[in-house]
Amino acid sequence: MFKPKKKLGQCFLIDKNFVNKAIESANLTKNDIVLEIGLGKGILTEELSKNAKKVYVIEIDKNLEPYAKKLKDTYDNVEIIWGDAVKFDLNKLDFNKVVANLPYQISSPITFKLLKRGFDLAVLMYQYEFAKRMVAKEGTKDYGRLTVAVKARSDPEILCKVPPTAFNPKPKVYSALVKITPNIEKKKKIENEEFFDNFLRAIFQHRNKSVRKSLIDSSKELNYSKEEMKKILDEFVKNNLDVKDLMNKKVFKLSVDEIVNLSNKFYRFLSEG
Ligand SMILES: C[S@@+](CC[C@H](N)C(=O)[O-])C[C@H]1O[C@@H](n2cnc3c(N)ncnc32)[C@H](O)[C@@H]1O
């Protein structure tokens, strides 16, 4: 008998309504190539393989092989990749959509990895609290680095809240199905994505401080000493008087657009200097 492992987030979906909701929301056609992370017993994989051209599934737990075999015996468009999805190079696979009931402990690294790789549409199950952070508004307690990283590149939407009874074993918390639609126009506004992500990491280390104080306190994230950062910021503001007010605002009160603009200006200033 298969014994689910908590540390691998093995809460398997048993309520077909949520499987159907995920499949419908992904608008699958026979041209779609889907990536799923976490096979489990294959409840989602089976429906994906019926509705898409091909399904790649990355699964870490080889003990689930009997379920993989059963699926592969019935569907010839399923390919299982045994390994850690966090370490796997997603550019090796030619998928265009992502549908998954994510193991919660890797929600964050997988979301960042997927946003970097790019996709046409993703429908993902997250812990409800995590989903709320993805869609949060500026100035609220849930607003943070994750919100801005996601919203600066896509339009995330909570489709529905999912109760613990939809899974076996039952998790302690609620979950949510989230649809992430990439937004090319928004993404194009980020002048340098690597710099933007480092900038986010730096400012959100101190979300309650002003952007200026936060950048000084986490100057190491951008490879400067505190003294260097102070001088740089003074020069930056002197040369860009329109950022003065933003630099004095608390980090968590800045909108996504304001953060993108500030990051772009700071990136340009540092590259020119
Ligand atoms: C929440 S279960 C979902 C399983 C199935 N898709 C379902 O909906 O019932 C998460 C699955 O991800 C797998 N998993 C956990 N960590 C993983 C990782 N780092 N890489 C790939 N799979 C992982 C677990 O073994 C488990 O099968």
The ligand as a Tripos MOL2 file, in Angstrom:
@<TRIPOS>MOLECULE
LIG
   27    29     1     0     0
SMALL
NO_CHARGES

@<TRIPOS>ATOM
      1 C1         -0.2010   17.8330   -3.9260 C.3       1 LIG1
      2 S1          0.3960   16.3360   -4.6730 S.3       1 LIG1
      3 C2         -0.5180   16.3680   -6.1950 C.3       1 LIG1
      4 C3         -0.5960   15.0330   -6.8760 C.3       1 LIG1
      5 C4         -1.6330   14.9110   -7.9900 C.3       1 LIG1
      6 N1         -1.3270   15.7650   -9.1100 N.3       1 LIG1
      7 C5         -3.0330   15.2120   -7.4670 C.2       1 LIG1
      8 O1         -3.5790   16.2600   -7.8400 O.co2     1 LIG1
      9 O2         -3.5540   14.4300   -6.6680 O.co2     1 LIG1
     10 C6          2.0260   16.8560   -5.1220 C.3       1 LIG1
     11 C7          2.8940   15.8200   -5.8570 C.3       1 LIG1
     12 O3          4.1510   16.4410   -6.1560 O.3       1 LIG1
     13 C8          5.2290   15.5390   -5.8680 C.3       1 LIG1
     14 N2          6.4150   16.3360   -5.5510 N.ar      1 LIG1
     15 C9          6.7770   16.8580   -4.3450 C.ar      1 LIG1
     16 N3          7.9160   17.5730   -4.4430 N.ar      1 LIG1
     17 C10         8.2900   17.5030   -5.7510 C.ar      1 LIG1
     18 C11         9.3890   18.0350   -6.4880 C.ar      1 LIG1
     19 N4         10.3280   18.7840   -5.8950 N.pl3     1 LIG1
     20 N5          9.4660   17.7650   -7.8100 N.ar      1 LIG1
     21 C12         8.5180   17.0020   -8.4350 C.ar      1 LIG1
     22 N6          7.4630   16.4720   -7.7710 N.ar      1 LIG1
     23 C13         7.3370   16.7230   -6.4620 C.ar      1 LIG1
     24 C14         4.7000   14.6910   -4.7310 C.3       1 LIG1
     25 O4          5.3820   13.4540   -4.6550 O.3       1 LIG1
     26 C15         3.2150   14.5450   -5.0990 C.3       1 LIG1
     27 O5          3.0090   13.4470   -5.9200 O.3       1 LIG1
@<TRIPOS>BOND
     1     1     2 1
     2     2     3 1
     3     2    10 1
     4     3     4 1
     5     4     5 1
     6     5     6 1
     7     5     7 1
     8     7     8 2
     9     7     9 1
    10    10    11 1
    11    11    12 1
    12    11    26 1
    13    12    13 1
    14    13    14 1
    15    13    24 1
    16    14    15 ar
    17    14    23 ar
    18    15    16 ar
    19    16    17 ar
    20    17    18 ar
    21    17    23 ar
    22    18    19 1
    23    18    20 ar
    24    20    21 ar
    25    21    22 ar
    26    22    23 ar
    27    24    25 1
    28    24    26 1
    29    26    27 1
@<TRIPOS>SUBSTRUCTURE
     1 LIG1         1 GROUP 0 **** ****
